[in-house]
Amino acid sequence: MSKPSFINFWQENGIGYIELNRPKVLNALNRQMVSEIVSALAEFDHNHDIRVILIKGSGRAFAAGADIDEMAHDTPVQLELLNQFAEWDRISLIKKPVIAAVHGFALGGGFELALSCDFIFAAENARFGFPEVNLGVMPGAGGTVRLTKAMGRTKALEWLCTGEQMEASAANHYGLITRLVPEELLFEEAERFAKKLAEKPPLSLRLIKDTVNKAVDANVYEAMQYERKNFYLLFASSDQKEGMEAFVEKRPAAFRGQ
């Protein structure tokens, strides 16, 4: 990946970091920025040295929505030909755990990006919402769907139709976030969690994520059959043998993701 214009990304100790970097506009997501985020995610996903991915915002916010100036004069045909949401769809193909560390605003596309992650660590000052209705539109990168699946139809419909902002405490109440922490501890806590996951067997994390995602939409029988398939598959891994041998020998396991 060439040097990006709107994000910073780096790796350290098994963690791939992505920092949204348009602080003057509260990290509003333009199309190139989304493409850079997705490219970084894909690069980390295929890097054997990376086990967990952490996304954060620079400046005063995580991401305060999409870049409205960029789309204000688009036509339906232009949007169809552009097919911009194909980039967003690629996020759901990422196999490794993805953590969002959210402070300040996570609105519109910023909220959609957070909901696309597997874990959301939120600062107490974080505010979430979909203000699209106030612009005469609606979320288009999965916001209505993911919010409904996360909190149920009735409350999702209320937040989507009013466009009101949700405080982090409310998001926590509705089960949208993994952990609520003081703002000054946000990155530290999210990074500590990332390091904890980085010590786990990568193939187990990969197939756990795969199975949970399947369970969201499948019926119980189908989901359990899928779970068993992935359970059996892990017994073909070196990490399964290492993990069980280490348990019997009462020593720490050294997982290699193989």
Secondary structure as the mmCIF struct_conf table of DSSP 4:
data_model
#
loop_
_struct_conf.conf_type_id
_struct_conf.id
_struct_conf.beg_label_comp_id
_struct_conf.beg_label_asym_id
_struct_conf.beg_label_seq_id
_struct_conf.end_label_comp_id
_struct_conf.end_label_asym_id
_struct_conf.end_label_seq_id
HELX_LH_PP_P HELX_LH_PP_P1 SER A 2 PRO A 4
BEND BEND1 SER A 5 PHE A 6
STRN STRN1 ILE A 7 GLU A 12
TURN_TY1_P TURN_TY1_P1 ASN A 13 GLY A 14
STRN STRN2 ILE A 15 LEU A 20
HELX_RH_3T_P HELX_RH_3T_P1 PRO A 23 VAL A 25
TURN_TY1_P TURN_TY1_P2 LEU A 26 ASN A 27
STRN STRN3 LEU A 29 LEU A 29
HELX_RH_AL_P HELX_RH_AL_P1 ARG A 31 ASP A 45
TURN_TY1_P TURN_TY1_P3 HIS A 46 HIS A 46
TURN_TY1_P TURN_TY1_P4 HIS A 48 ASP A 49
STRN STRN4 VAL A 52 GLY A 57
TURN_TY1_P TURN_TY1_P5 GLY A 59 ARG A 60
BEND BEND2 PHE A 62 PHE A 62
STRN STRN5 ALA A 63 ALA A 63
STRN STRN6 ALA A 66 ALA A 66
HELX_RH_AL_P HELX_RH_AL_P2 ILE A 68 MET A 71
TURN_TY1_P TURN_TY1_P6 ALA A 72 HIS A 73
HELX_RH_AL_P HELX_RH_AL_P3 PRO A 76 LEU A 82
TURN_TY1_P TURN_TY1_P7 GLN A 84 GLN A 84
HELX_RH_AL_P HELX_RH_AL_P4 PHE A 85 ASP A 89
HELX_RH_3T_P HELX_RH_3T_P2 ARG A 90 LEU A 93
BEND BEND3 LYS A 96 LYS A 96
STRN STRN7 VAL A 98 VAL A 102
BEND BEND4 GLY A 104 GLY A 104
STRN STRN8 PHE A 105 LEU A 107
TURN_TY1_P TURN_TY1_P8 GLY A 108 GLY A 108
HELX_RH_AL_P HELX_RH_AL_P5 GLY A 109 SER A 116
BEND BEND5 CYS A 117 ASP A 118
STRN STRN9 PHE A 119 ALA A 123
TURN_TY1_P TURN_TY1_P9 GLU A 124 ASN A 125
STRN STRN10 ARG A 127 GLY A 129
HELX_RH_3T_P HELX_RH_3T_P3 PRO A 131 LEU A 135
TURN_TY1_P TURN_TY1_P10 GLY A 136 GLY A 136
BEND BEND6 ALA A 141 GLY A 142
HELX_RH_AL_P HELX_RH_AL_P6 GLY A 143 MET A 151
HELX_RH_AL_P HELX_RH_AL_P7 ARG A 153 THR A 162
STRN STRN11 MET A 166 GLU A 167
HELX_RH_AL_P HELX_RH_AL_P8 ALA A 168 HIS A 173
TURN_TY1_P TURN_TY1_P11 TYR A 174 GLY A 175
BEND BEND7 THR A 178 THR A 178
STRN STRN12 ARG A 179 VAL A 181
HELX_RH_3T_P HELX_RH_3T_P4 GLU A 183 LEU A 185
HELX_RH_AL_P HELX_RH_AL_P9 LEU A 186 ALA A 198
TURN_TY1_P TURN_TY1_P12 GLU A 199 GLU A 199
BEND BEND8 LYS A 200 LYS A 200
HELX_RH_AL_P HELX_RH_AL_P10 PRO A 202 ASP A 217
BEND BEND9 ALA A 218 ALA A 218
HELX_RH_AL_P HELX_RH_AL_P11 VAL A 220 LEU A 234
TURN_TY1_P TURN_TY1_P13 PHE A 235 ALA A 236
BEND BEND10 SER A 237 SER A 237
HELX_RH_AL_P HELX_RH_AL_P12 SER A 238 GLU A 249
TURN_TY1_P TURN_TY1_P14 LYS A 250 LYS A 250
BEND BEND11 ARG A 251 ARG A 251
#
